[in-house]
Amino acid sequence: MNYKNIIVKDTDGIATITINRTDALNALNKETLIELSSAFDTLENNKKIKVAIITGSGNKAFIAGADIKEMKDMNVLQAKEFSELGHSILDKIRQSRIPYIAMLNGYTLGGGCELMMACDISIACKSAKLGQPEINLGISPGFCGTQCLPRLVGRAKAKELMLIGNNI
C-alpha cells in the first residue's frame, strides 16, 4: 500500500514502519494516525509478518508528539476524536499477534512517547529524548500517558515527567 506520511516495508517477515514527516519532526497528525491504523490492520492480516519495527525518518525524531499546528484549531469534539483515534492505534499495537519494536532515533515526546510505551520493546539511540511535555501546553497526555507511564517508570517519576514537562 502507498501512504503519504509513512513508509511500510516488508523484508522476509520483518515489517518496518517509518513515520516520514521530517519537516514536522514526524509529528502525528490525523492523516498519519489513519495511515498507521490502516498499516497495522494490513500487517496483522499478513500471516508472513513475524515482527514490526516502528521508527522515524531522519535522525532528529522518532515522533515528536502530536501535530500541535493541526491540533490548535480543533474544537472539543475534533480533539476528542483525535484522541480516540490515537487510543485505537495504540490498542492495535498492544493487542497484536505481532511483536512491535520501537526504534527511538531522537525526540520521542507526547504521542510519540505514548506510541513507544504501547510497543513490546524499545531501543533508543544515545541522543534520544523521551518525555510527556503536554503540561507546557496546558493539556494532559492524550493517548495513554497518564495510565501507561506510571506502570513503566513508577508513580513518582511519571508524575515528575508529566507535571514538570522535563525530558529524559
N, C-alpha and C positions, 0 to 999 in steps of 0.2 A: 504494500500500500504506500501511496505517496502522501506525505504530510508537509505542511508549510513550516511548522515550528519544531518538529522533532525528526530525527533520523533513526530508522529502525533497521538493523542488520541482523542476519541470521548466518552464523558460521558454525556448521557441524553441531547444531543443537544449542549453541550459545547465542542468545539474543542480546544485542547491545542497543540500548535506547539512549540517544543523545539529545538532550534539550539544546536546541540550536537557535538561541536568541541572544547572541553575544552582545549585540547593541544594547540590550536591556539586562545584561548580566544574567541571562537565562531566566528572568523573572516569569512567573506563571500568570498568564492572562487566561481569560475564559477559553479562547480558541485552543491554547496549548493544553489546558485541562481536558477539553473534549477530545483532542487528538490522543492524549495519553490514555484516556478511558478506552477509546477505540483500539489503540495498540495493545493494551493489556488484555482486552477481550480476544483479539486475534491470537496473541501469544498463548493464552490459556487454552484455546481450542486447537492449537497446533501441538499434537502429541509428540512431535520431534523435538520440541523445545524442552531442554532439561534445566536451564538456569537463565536468568535475565540480569544483565548489568545495566544500571542507570548511571549516567554521567552527564556533565555539562560540556558544551563546546567551549573551546578556548581554555585559558589557564587561569582566568580570574574568578570564575564562579561555577560551582555545581548548580545551585539555584539560589539566587539572592532574595528569595521570597516571592510574595505575590506582587503583581504588577500594580504598584501604587498609582501610576499615571492613569490606569484604567479604573481602579477602584475609587479614586477621588470623586468621580462623577456618578457613582452608583447611589440609587436611593435605597431605602431599608430593604425592600423586597429583593432588589437585584443583589445586594450584599449577602442576604440570606441564601439566595440561590447559588451564588458563587461559593459560599462556604460549604453548602451541601454538596456541590459538585466536587470540591476538594475532599470532603469526607468520603464520598463514594469512590474516588480513585484510590485513596489510602486503604479503604476496606478491600478493594480488589487485590492490592498487594498483600495485605495481611491474610486474606482468605485463599490465596492462590496455591495451587499444587506446585508451582514453580518457586524455587528459592530466588529471592531478589537480593542483589548486592549493590549497594550504593558506593560509587567511586567518587569521593569528595575531592574535587580539584579546585578549591578556592572557597569563596563565600558560600556558606550553607546556612542561610538565615530564614527566619519565619517559616513560610510554607515549604521552603527547601529543607529546613531542619526537620519539619514535621514529616515530609516525604521520606527523609533518611531514617527517621525513627520507625516508620512502617516497614522498612526493609529488614531482611533477616540478618544481614551482615553489612557493616560499613567499614570502608577502608579510606583513610584520609591521608592526603599528602601533607608534608610538613607545614605548608603555608595555609592550610585550611582554617577557616574561622567559622565557628558554629555559634548560633545564638537565636534567641527569640526577642528581637528588638521592637516588637509591636508597641510596647509601652511608650516608646518615644514618639509614636503617632497618636497616642491616646486610645488605643484599642488593645484587645487581648488576642492571643493566638487564635486563629480562626478555624483551623482544621482539626488538630488533636493535641496541640502542645500542652494545654493545661492538664490533660489526662495522661499522656504518654511520657512526658519529660520527668515527672516525679518517679515514675516506675523505673526509669533508666538511670537517673542520677541521684535519686533521693529527694525528699521533700524540701529540705533546706536549700540545696544547690538549685533546684528547679525554681523555687521562689526567688532566689537571688538573680537568676538569669532572666526570669520573666518580669520581676518588679523593678529591677535596676536597668535592664536592657543591655548589659555588657555582653561581649562575645568572648568565647574561649577558643 
